[in-house]
Amino acid sequence: MSWDFGPLRLVLASPAFHRWHHTTEAEGLDKNFAGLFPFLDLAFGSLYLPRGRRPERFGLLGDVIPQSLWSQLAYPFRRRPAVS
């Protein structure tokens, strides 16, 4: 299981917290907005940090992320279609 900082899991953002921040799994969507202090998400009702479980899927919904390292590094700089 990944680090969750034990008793400090709601004080400092851990790798476990960060994984849930980036998941595309339904139960973790729109959760864990705090950059460093999970207690802020707890206070605003957006904390999701189940014990003994970690997400399996990550990324952006509806967007295909390239597989190679170089393609991923170039990904933010690609041209996107104009939104009308």
Beta strands, then each sheet from edge to edge (+ up, - down):
end
